[in-house]
Amino acid sequence: MCGIVGYIGYEQAGSFLLDGLEKLEYRGYDSAGVCLNDGSELVVKKAKGKLKVLKELTQNGKLLAGTVGIGHTRWATHGEPSDVNAHPHLSKSGRFAVVHNGIIENYQQLKDYLTSKGIVFRSMTDTEVIAQLIEYYYKGDLVDTVIKVLEKLEGSYALGVISQENPDEIIAVRKESPLIIGLGDKENYIASDVTAILTKTRNILRLENNEIAILKRDGVKIIDTDKEEVRKEIETVEWDVSAAEKGGYEHFMFKEIMEQPKAVKDTISPRIRNGRVVLDEIKLTDEQLKSFTKVNILACGSAYHVGVVAKYIFEKMLRIPVEVDLASEFRYRDPIINDKVLTIVISQSGETADTKEAMKEAQRRGSHVISIVNVVGSAIAVESNDVIYTWAGPEIAVATTKAYSTQLAVIYLMALYFGDKLGTIVPDEYKALVGELEKLPERIEKILEHKEKIQYLASKYFNSKDVFFIGRNIDYALSLEGSLKLKEISYIHSEAYAAGELKHGTISLIEKGTPVIALVTHEELIGKIVSNIEEVKTRGAEVICIACDSHPEIESHGQTIFIPKSCDMLLPSLAVIPLQLFAYYVSSLKGCDIDKPRNLAKSVTVE
Ligand code: G6P
């Protein structure tokens, strides 16, 4: 969480800093700030609230002078969102400024030490100790000082540092939190993620843990903490500039919903060759594959919901037990896991702290990890044993849509690939499933073409106090995602329930007019879920069904959104579309800040 940018060049830095922060706002948006060296001193402008407040304060950057500067958009950890807690933070005399993403775990100890030396802190943040430490240890060489300060820090950080005395350099460093260096023509950049610099350059360097970048106008030098130079390959970013822009849509979320046919196609197509699923990314031998006795899936948020879908699919198709864990729980429960367990880690950003640490825990215990990641070169992608990328392109809206869909697509590919190798899928079934998989993008497209009915239902229920989602089997897994989508962006209370479980308590919450969204796609259980629908209707619920067009009779049980029929395994990819659209339209009607819902951030790099 938190976004960092920095610029050094011959142009005025202000406009790039604000523009870059706008691209990174998905990482946190409770306050923002910039600091520029105006030639004689460091000038800080920062403000509580979204970036637009800072933009107003600086007249869109017009009031910012200087050709070197750093900026930050914050998701508060230590210290409430406020002007004073916003970054950049200055040292006591104002000669050093720091932006930070991550958490300094021993900050209190360091703060106590500095306080005992007479340093008075202005903010409640952990970050301020870094700025104060730099000044405390500074003896004329900023690089040496930063290296000394790093020795004192415990925790995770990506840092950008500038100083009053050195208007010709930015120092950047990272440990665990992401940071990239953008290489321009007589100008260079730092950023938490490539989206911030795409309009400026596609040439980047990825900093590894404990590497220090010294950015000047005409070049960048990377060193390690022993001051040895580190030579790095320049990477070219493939992402399209327009992918990080709204492109005429009112919200990123809507744009990303509409991009799903392409994202799913881009993820699936290159991996189906001559009717066979080819996953060159997986380095496991057939023997290794056959030796696994269990699959373990680790993820957070919506990625975890993909894991729940995967459990139903893998157990049915591969006949292997699957355990799905919330990464934050897995880490601390002394899990039973060894080299006979295959671990699958799912993460859009590839940097979610809990997911990353859970992955390392699994690796420490001998498990082989395959990650499913969207951001190329991110920590999880690099540190897992094998990585299968989702080709969703940059996802900006906090509530995930196209990343979720592409993660599901990878699960289908894996199920087919493993099923073939393990011999649990017969050739006819394999062929039929590959054929259906290839049709997914056009079927998603078809649902998107008929979104008006969902818009109408949203207009009927957007004032509801509670909304329940029910389903059985794989439909239950999907209902978890439908419910999360709705609550995170519309602030309507919502719960997802395994339909058969409702009567063990939650049904007491159903009253006249309560909307219940019932997923009725799983062929074998239609009769069972219909009974559960009737149970809630009897208690006053108003039911919306999501069902396949092969079952027109479902309409007699509730207002129904029909999706094209496909095989059970693939239906979550179709049924999730109306759920995403429902959440989107409800939030839009309520006037919510859809792309940046309150209290959330897209990239969760703290525990
Ligand atoms: C945040 C996002 C979710 C996402 C979750 C896990 O909560 O808002 O959309 O599912 O983090 O993120 P990851 O990047 O690991 O998929």
Residues whose N, C-alpha, C, O or C-beta is under 5 A from the ligand:
A	BS01	G6P	C300 G301 S302 A303 I346 S347 Q348 S349 G350 T352 T355 V398 A399 T400 A601 K602 V604
